Amino acid sequence: MTSCVLAKIVIAALPYATDALAPVISEETINYHYGKHYQTYVDNLNAKIENTEWEGMCLEELVKNVPEGPLFNNAGQALNHQLYFLQFRPESQAKTEPSEKMRQKIDEAFGSVEKMKQTMSQSAGALFGSGWVWLESDDAGKLSISLYANGDNPVRHNRHPLVGVDVWEHAYYLDWQNRRTAHVDALWKIIDWSVVEERMPK
C-alpha cells in the first residue's frame, strides 16, 4: 500500500490511455467503469465526509475506521477501484510474470502460479452477486485469496490487497457478457506484477 496522506479523495489518474487495455478491457468499459462508476464513488464519499470528523483522512484510514453503511460502501469502493485500475498496464508494457521472490511466496501458498490463477477464477465464479476477489497478504507476507461482498476491502480486515478482481457486472459485461471466469483469466495479460509486488508489506 502507498503511504497514507491527508488529502481530499480524488480519482486516481490512469497510467495508460482509455483504449490501451483492449481487448481485455475495452475503451467503452473503461469510460463507464472508470469515468462514471469509480468517479461516482469518489464524489459520493467526498460529499459524505464534508464537514465531518472524517474529512481530511486518507482513503485507507477511512476504509479502516468509518462505520458500516453508505459511508463505508463508498470508501471501500473508492479504494477498491483505485487499486484495481492502477494494477493494469497494456499487455505490451506489463510485467506479466512475478519475480522469483514473489513466485516462491505464491508456490508456498498455492502450489504454483497457475494454481493461484485457477483459484482466483474459481473464486470469482463462485461469488454470488456483486463483490471482489482479492489476492492479499498478511503482515508477514503470507498470501491468500479472499472473497468480499459489495464494496468490502482487505484493508478493513488488516490485510494488504495485492490483485483485485471486480465481479460487479459493470466491470466486464460489455466485453464478456456472462463469461465472468473467462474475463478473469484474461486479466492476467494486463496485470503488472511490478505494481503488485510494490503492494507487499515491507
N, C-alpha and C positions, 0 to 999 in steps of 0.2 A: 504494500500500500504506500501511496505517497504520503508525505508529511501533512499533518492536519493544520491548515492555516485559516485564521479567522477571516471571513470574507462573505460577500453576497454570493449566493449559489448561482452559478452560471452554467449554461450548457457547454460541454467540452467541445472544442474545435476539432473537427475531423482531420486526421493527419493524411488524408487521401481525398481524391475527387469523389463526388457522389456516384459516379459511374464506374469507379475503379475496382469494385469488388464483384462485378458481373463476370460470369453468370451465376455465381454462388448466391450473391445478394444483388438484385437489380437496382438500378438508379431509382425506379419508381418506388420500390420498397424503402430505400434509404430516405427518399423525400417524405414518405408518410411516417416511417418509424422514427427516424431521427428528427426530421423537421417539424413533425406535428405531435406525435405521442410523447417523445422524450421532452420536447420543449414545453408541452403542457404540464408534465410532472414538475419541471423546474419552476414554471410560472405559478402553479398552484402552491408549491412549497414556499416560495418567497412571499406569497400573499398570506399564507397561514402563519408564518413566523414573524411577520412585520409587527413591530411594537409589542413583542412578547419576550419572555425570558430566553427564548431560543434564538432570537435574532443575533447574528454575528457569530454563531457557532459554525464550524466547518461541517461538511456533509457527513463525514464519518462519525463525528460526535453526535449529530442529530440522530443518525440511524441507531447508535448505541443507546441513546438516552430518552428520546421522546416517547410518550405513551402510545399504546396501540390505538389504532383508529385512522382517520383520514390523514392526520399529520404524518404518522409513521408510513402509511401506504405511499404517500408522495415522496417522502425522504428515501425510503427503500428503493423505489423505482427510479428516482433520480440517480442514486448511486449505482444501482444495477445497470442502468443504461450507459452511464459514464464508463464503467469498466468494460461493458460489452462492446461499445463502438471503438474504444481505444485498443482493444486486443487484436484488431484486424489490420492487415496490410494487403495490398494487391498480391496476387499469387506470385508474380514475378519478383516481388520485393521481400516477401515474408520469409523469416527463418522458420521453415516448416518442420524442422526436427529439433527435439530437445537436446541440450548439451549432455555430455556423458554424465555429469554430476546429477542433472535432473532425471536422466534416464534411469540411473541407479535408484533414485527415490521412487520413481514410477514402478520399476521392477519389484521393489520391496513391497509396495502396497498392492499391486495388481497382477504381477507376474510378467507383464510386458506392456509396451506402449499400445500395441494392438488390442490387448485385453482391456486396457483402460478406456480406449476409444469405444470399444464394444459396450462396455458398461455405461458410458455416457449416453450412447444411442438407446440402449435398452431402458435406461432410467427416464430419458426424455419421452420414449414411447409409453412408459408405464404411468407417467404423471397425469392424473385425471384433472381436466380443466386447465386453468391458466397458472403459470408459475415459472420457476427457474430450476435448472440443474447446474450445480457448481462443482468443479474440481477445486478443492480447497485444502488448506494446510492448517495444522495446529501450530502453536508457538515453537514446537521442537522440530518442525519441518516434516512431520508425518502427513502423508497425503490421504485424502478420502474423497468420495463423491456423495453429495447430499442433494435432496430434493426440497425445494422451498415453495410453498403456495403463494400465489399472488405476488406481492412485492417484497416478500421477506428476503433477507440477505445474510450471508455468513457473518458479516461484521457484528450483527445483532447478537450472535451466539459465540462471540470471541474467537472466530475463525478468520483465516486470511483467504479471501476469494482470489482464485487464480485464473480459471477459464469459466466463463458463464455462457450457458445456452438458454436463450429466451424461448420458451414454448407457449407464449401468448400467440394467438393465431396471426396477429398483425405483423409478427416478425418473419413469417415465412409463407403465408397463404397465397399471396400474389404470385410468388415464384414457384412454389412447390405444392400448392393445393393441400391435400390431406396427407402428403408423404412426409410426415414430420421426421421420421428417423433418417430418411434419405437426405433431408436438409441438414441434419446434424452431422451425418457422415461427410457431407461436402464442406462443412465449415472448417474442417482441419486443413483444407487447402489454403485458407486465408488467415488462420491463427498464427500470430507471430510469437514464437517461443522466447524471443529476447524480451518482449514485453511481459510475458507470463512469468519468466524467471525473475524479473525485477520485482514482482509482487510477493515473492517468497519472503518469509520472515528473516531478518538479518540477525 
